[in-house]
Every structure is written in structure tokens, then in C-alpha cells.
Amino acid sequence: MSKILNQQSYVENGQFSGGVAVTPVSGSTFNNSTAGNPALGFVAGGLYVGGIGTLVFKTADDSVLTFNNAFGYVPGLVTAVSSSSTATNITALK
């Protein structure tokens, strides 16, 4: 496998190319998304959690998972994060 280099010759991680700050969705079924309460709007390739806590999220197959004491990189195909999560500084990776 070859390395992917950007214009400055830094090795890039081919697994994601950007990120978006997460706005958690209220409601236990994640069906309450509106313009003011959005789901991600894309399928994230994982999440980065900056502040340790409980992370409740919905996956691409509509499963709802709860990770206690989540921190750092959480892999998965994520479509929404619940407002019942206590983890903070969550970024959805593209």
C-alpha cells in the first residue's frame, strides 16, 4: 500500500478528509431532526470525541448504540448523535 501525500508532502489519512462539529438530535428515536435540530446530513466515517462521556448515536443501519466513557476516535458509519449524550466536543468525520 502506498502513502498518500498532499502538496506539502505530509502523509494524509485516507480514511477521512474533513470533519464537522456535531449538533446532537433530541428524541430517543432520532426522528425529531429539523432545520434547527439536524441529523448529520451525511454518513460520517466515525466520530472524534474531545470530552469524555456517554455517547449515544445512530448508525447507517438504524441501530442505536451507547458507549460509556467515550473519548477519542470512535469508528463507525454514523448518521446522528443523540442530545442525551454527555460526551462533548464531538466531530463527525467525512
N, C-alpha and C positions, 0 to 999 in steps of 0.2 A: 504494500500500500504506500503510495507516495504522499508527501506532505503538501498541504495547500498553503501557498504563501500569498500574502497580499502585496500591494505595491511597495510597502516599506520592508518587505521580506520577513514579516512576522508570521509565525505559524498560526493559522486560524483553525478553530474548532469547526469541523464540517457538520456538526450535529445541530447547531443553531446559528442564526445570522443576525439576531436582534432580540429585543425584548420590549415589553410594555408593562407599565405599572398596573397591577390588578385592582379593579373595583369590585369588591365582593357583592354577590347577589343575595338578596333576602329571600326567605322562604325555604322550607326544608326540601321542597321538590325542585328547586331552581327554576320554577316556571314563572316567577314574578319579574322576569327581565323586561325592562322598558328602556327608553332613551335615557332616563335618569337613573336606572338601576340595571346596567347592561350585563349580559354574559360577555365572554371574551370577544366574540365575533369571529373567532378563528380557532382552530385546534392547535393548542400550544404543544410543543415537543417536550414540555417539562416546566417545572416552576423553580424559582430560586427564592428561598425564604430567608430573609435577613434577620428577623426577630423570632426566637424560639416560641413555639406554642402549638396548639391544636390546629391542624389543617384539615378542613372538610372541603372536598372538591368532587366534581362530576367528570367522568371520563367520556371518551368518544362513544363508548357502547352504552351510555346512560347509567353506568354503575356509580354509586356514591361511596367514596372512600373517606375514612377518617384516620389520620396519622397523628398520634400523640407525640409531643415534644419534637415536632418537625423543625428542621433547620438545615440550611444549605440547599444543595441541588436535590430536587425530587423529580425523578424521571416519570414519564407517562404521557398519554395523549389526553390533555385536559381541556374541557370546554367551559367550565365555570368554577368559581370558588365561592363558597358559602360565607355569608356575613356572620355565621355562628363560629367561624374560625377565630382563634385568639392569636394565631401567628401574625406577624406584622412585616411590613416592607416586602411584600410578595411581588415578584416579577414573573410574568408569563414569557417563556422563551419561544421565539419564532424559528 
